[in-house]
Structures are given as C-alpha cells and as structure tokens.
Amino acid sequence: MSSIRGQKGDCFRVVESKRMNDHLLQVKNLHTYFYTHDGIAKAVDGIDFTLDRGETLGLVGESGCGKSVTARSILQLIQQPPGKIVKGEILFDGQDLLNLTPGQMRKIRGNRISMIFQEPMTSLNPVFSIGDQMTESIRLHQGLSRQQALERSIDMLKEVAIPDPEKRIREYPHQLSGGMRQRVMIAMALSCDPEILIADEPTTALDVTIQAQILYLMNRVKQEFNASVLLITHDLGVIAEMAETVAVMYMGRIVEYAEVVKLFSDPRHPYTVGLMNSIPPMEEETVSEGRMLKTIPGVVPSLLSLPEGCTFRDRCFRAKKECGEKTPPLISLEPHHKVACWLYG
C-alpha cells in the first residue's frame, strides 16, 4: 500500500509546518446539558482531558455515559435546543473553539478536525453518490475543481483499500457493505489531512476481520500524518490495541485517567475494575465448566434521576458512607494516573 502523504499533493498541508504545541487539544471543565420536559440531563458534567499531537486517547465506558456527546461538543454538533454547552473550554491549538462563530467553526470541522461517526449508513446521505459526498468537503476546504476533487476522492478510496474505486465512487451507500461504508467514512474524514481524527465506535457491527483491517488503517494513517486520534469505544480490546492513554467515563464524568499499560495492569476505580473483570477469559474450559461470566451489577441510571454523591455507588462493590454524600473529585494517585473515588481520599 502506497504512502498517503506522497500522493496527495496540494490537498494536504505539510505536517512539519504545523505549530507544535504540546497539547493539541485541551478540554477543560466541559458541561453539556440537555433541557427536556422531564428535567435536565447532564450528559457531560465537568470533564478535563488533553490530547497531544500524534497521541491516541481512548474514551471508554458503557453506552449512555457521555462519550459521543463529548465528541459532538468538541465539533459543536450539539443540537440546540434541547442541548447546550453550558460552560467550559475546548482549546484547539491554543484557540477556544467555543468562542468561534459558526463560519469559523465550519473551516475547522471536516478540515483540521474530522470525525468518523458511529453508524455510516445513517451518516452518509442515501440520495447522493459516494463521489458527490466525498468531493463536497474537498472542494469546500481545498478550493479544488470538481474534477480535481473527484480524482482526489478516488485516490483516497484506493488508500483505504476499496476495490475498483472508479466504480464505487459512482455508487450509493446502500450498494456498499457495512465494512465498505466504514472505509468510505474514513476516507472522507482523512481527505483534508486533519490534525485530529475523532473516531466514534469505528468498528461497531463489523466482523472481526474487517475490524482488524480498520484498526490497522487508522494506525497507519496516524503515523503517516502525525495525527492525533480521539477513539471512542466500549471495546477494551480495541483500546489495548490502539490507545496510549485512556479516560474512563461514567455518567458524564471521567472516573479514571491513565496510560493504557497502567490502566490494564493496575485499575483503581471500581467501575474500571468491573469493566476489566467483564472481559471473557480466554480459557477454553470456561464454557464447558458452566462458569458464569462476571458482570457489573445493575444498570446505567437515567441522567434525569442520578443518585446523590458518586453516581456509581449503587453498582459499586466497595461503596461506603461518603459515596452517597458528595461527588468525588478526580485526584492524582501518581504521575499520569488519576481516579475519582473516595477510596483514595
């Protein structure tokens, strides 16, 4: 497979010319709420994290914990109403995205920050061909002619290993398989050489062979462009394969934040421990012996009726009195390892 950077000419900015801030993205005290008839749903309730240039940060947790809302908040894709970014800062290369006008944000979205959405069939427009949808972004951000943008789109489909791209570029989303649609989404996201790639469950509903191919492709692209990746998933196997740093989310808050090796070798928050224990063991005798798989008791509570104090306390096997009184802050246990739990002060 040929080098991506070597074939795209003027479509891509030279990586070396980019400003080299230590933290390419800084999210500070971000709150995103949804105002409904039944009350306020605090989907993201005060989170902090950083993403360095060339780093992959994994954002992990059960469905409904605020991962996708975090990603959409970064790109200001929260539907208003009912959603609203209440407060916080989202610093991209030192610039607060929340202070930009819609026009300024459009120059960044899909250009310097791109996103692979969770379900490509609902993200791709069914009434437009793959070529029409891919060339739109390239023409908007790169100022190329329609023919130049079409050629660039075909090149990108080749790079994501779609066979016969000259034919596929004329087809519609329903004519492609799930894996092919996901590759198209990745090609679209990478078409303008983004500095940050947000991948929201990029391997959901794909078979394991296609999953492996998609993860390999994302890793290769990251190395080619020195891009940063915010990887959103509930799959700890994908996190172990892809990420250098992991933020574990539960009910709109980050409950543990650590380097991936540290998190897997020494998880501290009871929720993280529960996630680790729920991974099925690899021993063949597990099923034959009839042993039950470990699970986290209970279910994710409604955002409209969260418990007082620590939101995980009703499901926690180590809950104590303090857990029901106030929310634990995210504290540093050691360098590069933070936990929000009253077990640690």
C-alpha positions in Angstrom: 0.0 0.0 0.0 1.5 3.3 -1.1 2.3 6.3 1.1 -0.7 8.6 1.7 1.3 11.7 2.1 3.3 11.1 -1.1 0.3 11.1 -3.5 -2.0 13.9 -2.4 -0.1 17.0 -3.5 -1.7 20.3 -2.5 -4.7 18.6 -0.8 -2.6 18.1 2.3 -0.7 20.6 4.4 2.9 19.7 5.2 2.9 18.1 8.6 6.2 19.8 9.6 4.8 23.3 9.1 2.1 22.8 11.8 2.5 24.6 15.1 3.9 22.2 17.6 2.0 22.9 20.9 2.5 20.2 23.5 -1.3 19.8 23.9 -3.1 20.0 20.6 -6.5 19.7 22.3 -7.4 20.6 25.9 -10.9 20.1 27.2 -11.4 22.0 30.5 -14.4 21.7 32.8 -16.8 20.9 30.0 -20.5 20.8 30.7 -23.1 19.8 28.1 -26.7 19.6 29.2 -29.9 18.6 27.5 -33.0 20.5 28.7 -36.1 18.3 28.4 -39.7 18.4 29.6 -38.8 15.9 32.3 -35.7 17.7 33.6 -32.1 18.5 32.8 -29.9 15.6 31.5 -26.3 16.3 32.4 -24.7 14.3 29.6 -21.3 15.8 30.2 -20.8 17.1 33.7 -17.4 18.7 34.1 -14.6 16.8 32.3 -11.0 17.5 31.7 -8.6 15.8 29.4 -5.8 16.6 26.9 -4.8 15.2 23.6 -1.2 15.6 22.4 0.0 15.7 18.8 0.4 12.2 17.5 -1.3 10.6 20.5 -4.3 8.3 20.6 -6.6 8.9 23.6 -9.2 6.2 24.2 -12.5 7.3 25.7 -14.2 4.2 27.1 -17.4 3.4 29.0 -20.8 1.9 28.7 -23.5 3.2 26.3 -25.1 6.4 27.7 -22.1 7.6 29.7 -21.4 10.7 27.5 -18.7 9.7 25.2 -20.4 10.6 21.9 -21.8 13.8 23.4 -18.2 14.8 24.3 -17.1 14.3 20.7 -20.0 16.2 19.3 -19.4 19.0 21.8 -15.8 19.4 20.5 -17.1 19.9 17.0 -20.1 21.9 18.2 -22.6 19.4 16.7 -24.9 19.5 19.7 -28.5 20.2 18.5 -29.8 23.4 20.2 -32.4 23.0 21.6 -32.5 20.8 23.6 -28.8 20.6 24.0 -26.4 23.3 25.2 -22.8 23.6 26.1 -23.2 25.3 29.4 -19.6 26.1 30.3 -16.1 25.0 29.9 -13.2 25.5 27.4 -12.2 23.5 24.3 -8.8 24.7 23.3 -7.6 23.5 19.9 -4.0 24.6 19.2 -4.5 27.3 21.9 -7.8 28.6 20.5 -11.0 28.2 22.3 -13.5 26.6 19.8 -16.4 27.8 21.9 -15.6 31.4 21.1 -15.7 30.9 17.3 -18.5 31.9 15.0 -20.4 29.2 13.1 -18.5 30.3 9.9 -15.1 30.0 11.7 -16.1 26.6 13.1 -17.0 25.3 9.6 -13.5 26.0 8.5 -12.2 23.7 11.2 -14.8 21.0 11.2 -14.1 18.4 8.5 -10.8 20.1 7.7 -8.5 20.3 10.7 -10.7 18.2 12.9 -12.6 15.3 11.3 -15.0 12.7 12.7 -15.9 9.1 11.8 -19.4 8.7 13.0 -20.7 5.6 14.8 -23.1 4.3 12.0 -22.0 5.1 8.5 -25.4 4.2 7.0 -27.1 7.0 8.9 -24.2 9.4 8.4 -24.0 9.0 4.6 -26.8 10.7 2.6 -28.7 7.9 0.8 -29.7 10.1 -2.1 -26.2 11.2 -3.1 -23.5 9.1 -4.6 -20.2 8.4 -2.7 -18.4 10.7 -5.1 -20.8 13.6 -4.5 -20.4 13.3 -0.8 -16.7 13.0 -0.8 -15.9 15.8 -3.2 -18.1 18.3 -1.4 -15.8 18.6 1.6 -12.6 18.6 -0.5 -13.9 21.4 -2.8 -15.1 23.4 0.3 -11.9 23.2 2.2 -9.3 22.9 -0.5 -10.7 25.0 -3.3 -10.2 22.3 -6.0 -12.3 22.0 -9.1 -14.9 19.2 -9.3 -12.6 17.0 -11.5 -9.6 17.5 -9.2 -11.8 16.7 -6.1 -13.1 13.6 -7.8 -9.6 12.4 -8.6 -8.6 13.1 -5.0 -11.6 11.1 -3.8 -10.6 8.1 -5.9 -7.1 8.3 -4.6 -8.4 8.3 -1.0 -10.7 5.2 -1.7 -7.6 3.4 -3.0 -5.8 4.3 0.2 -8.4 2.7 2.3 -8.3 -0.4 0.2 -11.7 -0.2 -1.5 -11.5 -2.3 -4.7 -12.4 -0.8 -8.0 -12.7 2.8 -6.6 -13.6 4.3 -10.0 -16.8 2.2 -9.9 -17.5 2.7 -6.2 -17.3 6.4 -6.5 -20.4 6.4 -8.6 -22.4 4.1 -6.3 -24.7 4.9 -3.4 -24.4 4.0 0.2 -27.0 1.2 0.1 -24.9 -0.5 -2.6 -21.9 -1.0 -0.3 -21.4 -3.4 2.6 -21.0 -2.2 6.2 -17.3 -2.5 6.1 -17.1 -0.7 2.8 -19.2 2.2 4.1 -17.0 2.5 7.1 -14.0 2.7 4.8 -15.7 5.5 2.9 -16.3 7.4 6.1 -12.6 7.1 7.0 -11.6 8.2 3.5 -13.9 11.2 3.8 -12.6 12.1 7.3 -9.0 11.9 6.1 -9.5 13.7 2.8 -8.2 17.1 4.0 -5.4 15.8 6.3 -7.0 16.5 9.7 -4.8 17.2 12.7 -7.3 15.4 14.9 -9.4 12.4 14.0 -12.4 11.6 16.2 -13.4 8.0 15.8 -16.8 7.2 17.4 -17.1 3.4 17.6 -15.4 2.9 14.3 -15.6 -0.9 14.4 -19.1 -1.3 15.7 -21.1 -4.0 13.9 -18.1 -5.1 11.8 -16.9 -8.7 11.8 -13.5 -9.3 13.4 -11.6 -9.5 10.1 -12.8 -6.1 9.0 -12.3 -4.7 12.5 -8.6 -5.6 12.3 -8.3 -4.0 8.9 -10.0 -0.8 10.0 -7.7 -0.6 13.1 -4.6 -1.2 11.0 -5.7 1.5 8.6 -6.3 4.0 11.4 -2.9 3.3 12.9 -1.1 3.7 9.5 -2.9 7.0 8.8 -2.0 8.3 12.3 1.7 7.5 11.6 1.6 9.0 8.1 0.1 12.3 9.2 1.3 12.5 12.8 -2.4 12.9 13.5 -4.0 12.8 17.0 -6.9 10.3 17.5 -9.7 10.5 20.0 -11.0 6.9 19.9 -14.5 6.4 21.4 -15.4 2.8 22.2 -16.7 0.4 24.7 -14.4 -2.3 23.5 -11.4 -2.7 25.8 -9.6 -4.9 23.3 -9.6 -2.0 20.8 -8.4 0.3 23.5 -5.5 -2.0 24.3 -4.6 -2.2 20.6 -4.8 1.4 19.7 -4.5 3.9 22.6 -1.6 5.3 24.6 -3.8 7.0 27.2 -7.3 6.1 28.4 -10.1 8.1 30.0 -12.9 6.0 31.6 -16.2 7.8 31.6 -19.3 7.1 33.7 -22.4 9.2 33.7 -20.9 12.3 32.2 -17.7 12.3 34.3 -14.2 10.9 33.9 -13.7 8.4 36.8 -10.2 7.2 35.8 -7.5 8.6 33.6 -4.2 6.8 33.0 -1.7 5.5 30.5 -3.1 2.3 28.8 -0.5 0.0 30.3 -1.1 1.3 33.8 -4.8 1.1 33.4 -4.8 -2.5 32.4 -2.2 -3.6 34.9 -3.5 -1.6 37.9 -7.1 -0.4 37.5 -8.1 1.6 40.6 -11.7 2.8 40.2 -14.3 0.1 41.0 -16.0 0.8 37.7 -12.8 0.3 35.8 -12.2 -2.9 37.7 -15.7 -4.1 36.8 -15.1 -3.4 33.1 -11.9 -5.3 33.2 -13.5 -8.3 35.0 -16.3 -8.4 32.5 -13.9 -9.3 29.7 -14.5 -13.0 29.0 -11.5 -15.2 29.9 -9.6 -16.9 27.0 -9.5 -20.4 28.6 -11.4 -23.0 26.6 -12.9 -24.7 29.6 -14.8 -21.6 30.7 -18.0 -22.5 28.8 -17.7 -26.3 29.3 -17.4 -25.9 33.1 -20.6 -23.7 33.1 -18.9 -20.8 34.9 -20.8 -17.6 34.8 -19.2 -14.5 33.2 -18.6 -11.6 35.5 -20.8 -8.5 35.1 -21.2 -5.1 36.7 -24.5 -5.3 38.8 -27.3 -3.1 38.0 -27.8 -0.8 35.0 -26.7 2.7 34.0 -29.1 5.1 35.8 -31.1 7.7 34.0 -29.4 11.1 33.5 -32.7 12.6 34.8 -32.5 10.8 38.2 -28.9 10.4 39.1 -28.1 9.3 42.7 -26.6 11.7 45.1 -22.8 11.7 45.6 -20.9 9.2 43.4 -23.1 8.2 40.5 -21.6 4.7 40.5 -22.3 4.0 44.2 -25.4 1.8 43.7 -23.5 -0.5 41.5 -20.2 -0.5 43.4 -19.0 -3.5 45.4 -16.8 -1.2 47.6 -19.3 1.7 48.3 -19.1 3.3 51.7 -20.9 6.1 53.5 -19.0 9.0 51.9 -20.0 7.8 48.4 -23.6 8.8 49.0 -22.8 12.3 50.3 -20.8 14.1 47.7 -19.2 13.6 44.3 -15.5 12.5 44.5 -13.0 14.8 42.7 -10.5 13.5 40.1 -7.2 13.3 42.0 -3.7 12.2 41.1 -2.6 8.9 42.7 0.7 9.0 40.9 2.1 10.7 37.7 -0.2 10.0 34.8 -2.8 8.2 36.8 -5.9 10.0 38.2 -9.0 8.5 39.9 -12.3 9.9 41.1 -13.2 7.7 44.1 -13.5 8.2 47.9 -11.4 5.0 48.4 -8.4 7.2 47.6 -9.2 10.2 49.8 
